[in-house]
Amino acid sequence: MSRRLLALAVLLAAPAFAAAQSTGGSPKSQKPAYSPPRTPWGDPDLQGIWPGTAMMGVPQERPRQLGERALVTDEEFAARLAQAKRQADAANEEFVAPRAAGGPAGNTGGPGHWGERGLPQRQTSLIVDPPDGRMPLMTPEGQQRTAAIPASRYYDNDGGGVFNGPEDLSVYDRCITRGVVGSMMPVGYNAGNEIVQGPGYVALRNEMIHEVRIFPLDGRPHLSSAVRTYMGDSRAHWEGATLVVDTTNFNGTTGVGANGRAIYHSDALHLVERFTRVGPQTIDYEVVVTDPKTWPRPWTMRFPLTRDPGYGMFEYACHEGNYGLRNILSAARATEQPAP
């Protein structure tokens, strides 16, 4: 069974997973009395494939009308379950009996069953601090820097901005990277994450754009600040059973929004991630974002990753099929030509 059909089957079984959802409290990290297995060399064992697919659909920032409500009510959650079932039924119908070529009116993104959707969640936002679930207002420097970014780096299909060269589009559109935060956010599709461990090292692979980060555990210092990269320079250590990853040395050309676009940070970005295995099938993921050039205070995202040994990590052959970038630039050149 394909991944998408399996996801649909899970959605159709909504009552079964509804009972497993929390009915109160907040998404604040919990410290249950769970002792994770150990590797042969004694480190907590985080190895496996931990896709974030289930959390797709939870917004990064909380809708303003929800205020400081970290979780939806029972009534609101029931409405989310019903909406998910309607979407699953429609996508399943479309798969079994495809509509005429072109799909339903106004649908330009392909059949509904092509997409990947998460499971209904009680969590109202991925951001859990500040308490309103929203990023702090940017500093004046951050606002000025953001205003200078071409609109084409935010969205590549709305006609905004200039398209004089590839640099006018985001590094995600150019198949370079989504950045650290963008690579961990569960959006769109291909939200797989794989953790592999060896003595003295932990490696994390993100499925989309095929990022691999390697975290040394030997206490070595960060690289010189003269060395700057898209994914930064990471060092890690254990705090009990929690893997803490400290990352600096960013080049300031990626973002912290979905797929690393729309919300850009500076080269002063400092990330502290925590991976805590809170059960046999769950890792609690947290990232604290600190960038004094962009936000006056740190802010935090937190969400669970669910283990799925049967999940297939596909090759993300982005450059090989990136006709969109070529077509955008060639279309821009065509519009510059005088009318016949």
DOPALUM-581224 format. One record per residue (C-alpha): x, y, z; residue number from 1. Coordinates in pm, whole numbers, always signed. Layout:
! residues N
     px     py     pz pos
      X      Y      Z NUM
...
! end
This chain:
! residues 340
     px     py     pz pos
     +0     +0     +0   1
   +136   +344    -91   2
   +215   +597   +180   3
    -72   +822    +72   4
   -327   +542    +69   5
   -204   +427   +408   6
   -251   +780   +542   7
   -604   +781   +405   8
   -676   +450   +574   9
   -557   +594   +904  10
   -778   +898   +860  11
  -1078   +680   +793  12
  -1010   +510  +1127  13
  -1050   +845  +1305  14
  -1244   +715  +1607  15
   -959   +481  +1694  16
   -692   +747  +1713  17
   -926  +1008  +1863  18
   -929   +816  +2188  19
   -551   +840  +2204  20
   -547  +1220  +2189  21
   -487  +1423  +2502  22
   -795  +1586  +2654  23
   -630  +1864  +2848  24
   -311  +2029  +2958  25
    -74  +2178  +2704  26
   +181  +2059  +2451  27
   +455  +2148  +2695  28
   +727  +1886  +2702  29
   +644  +1608  +2947  30
   +900  +1400  +3135  31
   +729  +1066  +3184  32
   +892   +780  +3366  33
  +1017   +622  +3048  34
  +1365   +479  +3017  35
  +1468   +452  +2651  36
  +1674   +155  +2534  37
  +2049   +196  +2513  38
  +2294   +151  +2231  39
  +2570   -111  +2275  40
  +2802   +173  +2385  41
  +2554   +304  +2642  42
  +2390   +611  +2485  43
  +2010   +652  +2479  44
  +1888   +487  +2158  45
  +1704   +731  +1929  46
  +1766   +535  +1611  47
  +1490   +482  +1360  48
  +1265   +667  +1119  49
  +1053   +937  +1282  50
   +838  +1119  +1023  51
   +653  +1432  +1124  52
   +366  +1360   +884  53
   +100  +1333  +1155  54
   +156  +1698  +1251  55
    +97  +1836   +902  56
   -187  +2083   +923  57
    -89  +2224  +1263  58
     +6  +2586  +1189  59
   +343  +2721  +1290  60
   +179  +3024  +1451  61
   -147  +3002  +1644  62
   -453  +3180  +1501  63
   -495  +3502  +1696  64
   -851  +3425  +1798  65
   -727  +3129  +2006  66
   -519  +3351  +2231  67
   -313  +3146  +2477  68
   -512  +2826  +2425  69
   -250  +2559  +2354  70
   -513  +2292  +2283  71
   -852  +2289  +2115  72
  -1167  +2191  +2303  73
  -1335  +1851  +2272  74
  -1599  +2008  +2046  75
  -1336  +2170  +1823  76
  -1140  +1847  +1806  77
  -1453  +1656  +1703  78
  -1501  +1908  +1422  79
  -1141  +1846  +1310  80
  -1206  +1471  +1306  81
  -1518  +1520  +1096  82
  -1338  +1748   +850  83
  -1051  +1499   +816  84
  -1297  +1221   +739  85
  -1470  +1433   +474  86
  -1134  +1506   +311  87
  -1037  +1139   +322  88
  -1371  +1031   +174  89
  -1340  +1284   -108  90
   -981  +1185   -186  91
  -1068   +817   -176  92
  -1362   +872   -411  93
  -1137  +1064   -645  94
   -881   +783   -640  95
  -1136   +508   -705  96
  -1331   +702   -969  97
  -1104   +975  -1110  98
  -1276  +1289  -1232  99
  -1242  +1419  -1584 100
   -904  +1547  -1694 101
   -818  +1866  -1511 102
  -1000  +1768  -1195 103
  -1264  +1976  -1022 104
  -1306  +2338  -1119 105
  -1028  +2555   -984 106
   -805  +2263   -888 107
   -461  +2322  -1035 108
   -262  +2112   -790 109
   -362  +1766   -904 110
   -605  +1519   -749 111
   -671  +1542   -377 112
   -527  +1197   -311 113
   -188  +1313   -435 114
   -132  +1522   -125 115
    -21  +1419   +222 116
   -225  +1533   +519 117
   -162  +1504   +887 118
   -388  +1362  +1152 119
   -629  +1579  +1350 120
   -442  +1724  +1647 121
   -540  +1907  +1962 122
   -226  +2119  +1948 123
   -313  +2465  +1816 124
    +33  +2568  +1692 125
   +385  +2438  +1659 126
   +508  +2744  +1850 127
   +453  +2694  +2222 128
   +643  +2994  +2358 129
   +555  +3284  +2373 130
   +228  +3171  +2535 131
    +19  +3312  +2248 132
   +188  +3068  +2010 133
   +319  +3342  +1782 134
   +663  +3474  +1698 135
   +766  +3791  +1877 136
   +743  +4108  +1670 137
  +1063  +4160  +1475 138
  +1324  +4412  +1581 139
  +1356  +4726  +1364 140
  +1664  +4568  +1205 141
  +1471  +4250  +1132 142
  +1181  +4443   +982 143
  +1413  +4648   +761 144
  +1599  +4340   +641 145
  +1275  +4153   +571 146
  +1128  +4444   +376 147
  +1432  +4440   +145 148
  +1388  +4075    +46 149
  +1235  +4036   -303 150
   +877  +3911   -299 151
   +986  +3630   -530 152
  +1178  +3473   -244 153
   +857  +3432    -50 154
   +640  +3271   -314 155
   +755  +3164   -655 156
   +412  +3138   -819 157
   +227  +3461   -748 158
   +401  +3678  -1005 159
   +551  +3903   -739 160
   +905  +4027   -732 161
  +1173  +4019   -998 162
  +1317  +3716  -1175 163
  +1650  +3835  -1314 164
  +1839  +3527  -1198 165
  +1819  +3227   -969 166
  +1927  +3435   -669 167
  +1591  +3613   -685 168
  +1422  +3291   -571 169
  +1455  +3121   -235 170
  +1719  +2858   -168 171
  +1433  +2608   -131 172
  +1299  +2689   -478 173
  +1655  +2644   -603 174
  +1672  +2296   -447 175
  +1961  +2396   -220 176
  +1815  +2359   +130 177
  +1523  +2436   +358 178
  +1752  +2529   +646 179
  +1748  +2358   +985 180
  +1407  +2475  +1108 181
  +1241  +2443   +769 182
  +1376  +2090   +732 183
  +1219  +1980  +1061 184
   +878  +2139  +1007 185
   +611  +1889   +895 186
   +475  +2052   +581 187
   +365  +1937   +236 188
   +511  +1594   +183 189
   +830  +1388   +234 190
   +842  +1469   +606 191
  +1063  +1174   +696 192
  +1341  +1202   +955 193
  +1595   +927  +1020 194
  +1833   +910  +1317 195
  +2147   +695  +1303 196
  +2395   +668  +1590 197
  +2754   +557  +1633 198
  +3004   +592  +1917 199
  +3062   +965  +1960 200
  +2822  +1076  +1685 201
  +2456  +1112  +1597 202
  +2338  +1169  +1239 203
  +2000  +1312  +1140 204
  +1869  +1278   +784 205
  +1575  +1484   +658 206
  +1395  +1334   +361 207
  +1311  +1653   +174 208
  +1617  +1785    -11 209
  +1807  +1499   +152 210
  +1980  +1696   +427 211
  +2216  +1508   +660 212
  +2350  +1669   +976 213
  +2619  +1496  +1184 214
  +2643  +1586  +1552 215
  +2973  +1515  +1731 216
  +2938  +1434  +2100 217
  +3300  +1480  +2211 218
  +3273  +1838  +2340 219
  +3473  +1999  +2059 220
  +3420  +2376  +2016 221
  +3226  +2531  +1732 222
  +3410  +2629  +1416 223
  +3548  +2979  +1375 224
  +3277  +3241  +1323 225
  +3439  +3307   +986 226
  +3294  +2977   +863 227
  +2924  +3017   +774 228
  +2690  +2762   +615 229
  +2322  +2714   +529 230
  +2276  +2448   +801 231
  +2518  +2597  +1052 232
  +2773  +2418  +1270 233
  +2626  +2166  +1516 234
  +2761  +2022  +1842 235
  +2566  +1787  +2068 236
  +2564  +1641  +2416 237
  +2338  +1432  +2635 238
  +2134  +1575  +2922 239
  +2006  +1257  +3080 240
  +1814  +1082  +2802 241
  +1776  +1401  +2595 242
  +1999  +1475  +2297 243
  +2074  +1848  +2298 244
  +2201  +1994  +1969 245
  +2356  +2342  +1968 246
  +2392  +2503  +1623 247
  +2558  +2832  +1526 248
  +2755  +2975  +1231 249
  +2461  +3031   +995 250
  +2501  +3232   +676 251
  +2165  +3410   +716 252
  +2015  +3307   +382 253
  +1753  +3056   +497 254
  +1433  +3101   +693 255
  +1237  +2959   +983 256
   +900  +2934   +809 257
   +752  +2646   +615 258
  +1019  +2499   +387 259
  +1261  +2763   +510 260
  +1094  +3055   +334 261
   +882  +3358   +417 262
  +1036  +3427   +761 263
  +1408  +3492   +734 264
  +1665  +3503  +1011 265
  +2005  +3671  +1030 266
  +2356  +3528  +1056 267
  +2323  +3565  +1435 268
  +2079  +3272  +1453 269
  +2144  +3029  +1737 270
  +1939  +2709  +1765 271
  +1912  +2468  +2055 272
  +1724  +2150  +1967 273
  +1618  +1876  +2208 274
  +1529  +1521  +2108 275
  +1370  +1327  +2396 276
  +1234   +978  +2349 277
   +926   +984  +2571 278
   +790   +643  +2469 279
   +869   +347  +2244 280
   +717   +522  +1941 281
   +750   +893  +2022 282
  +1025  +1154  +2027 283
   +946  +1495  +2174 284
  +1119  +1747  +1943 285
  +1186  +2102  +2059 286
  +1381  +2390  +1907 287
  +1455  +2722  +2075 288
  +1521  +2998  +1821 289
  +1745  +3286  +1931 290
  +1837  +3566  +1691 291
  +1874  +3911  +1856 292
  +1913  +4078  +1516 293
  +1565  +3960  +1417 294
  +1357  +3899  +1734 295
  +1392  +4069  +2074 296
  +1348  +3741  +2261 297
  +1385  +3368  +2192 298
  +1085  +3162  +2085 299
  +1018  +2789  +2094 300
   +854  +2525  +1874 301
   +766  +2180  +2009 302
   +590  +1881  +1854 303
   +607  +1500  +1858 304
   +771  +1275  +1600 305
   +620   +927  +1567 306
   +830   +625  +1483 307
   +733   +439  +1165 308
   +967   +151  +1069 309
   +768    +95   +749 310
   +807   +451   +625 311
   +999   +474   +296 312
  +1261   +751   +276 313
  +1247   +848    -91 314
  +1527  +1007   -291 315
  +1449  +1376   -321 316
  +1573  +1436   -676 317
  +1495  +1807   -670 318
  +1752  +1948   -913 319
  +1684  +1676  -1169 320
  +1322  +1784  -1206 321
  +1343  +2153  -1124 322
  +1187  +2274  -1449 323
   +996  +2541  -1260 324
  +1306  +2752  -1196 325
  +1414  +2739  -1561 326
  +1061  +2816  -1679 327
  +1019  +3108  -1439 328
  +1338  +3270  -1563 329
  +1271  +3201  -1930 330
   +916  +3337  -1896 331
  +1055  +3652  -1735 332
  +1292  +3697  -2029 333
  +1002  +3646  -2272 334
   +796  +3919  -2105 335
  +1086  +4161  -2150 336
  +1066  +4131  -2525 337
   +872  +4402  -2710 338
   +532  +4305  -2837 339
   +530  +4202  -3206 340
! end
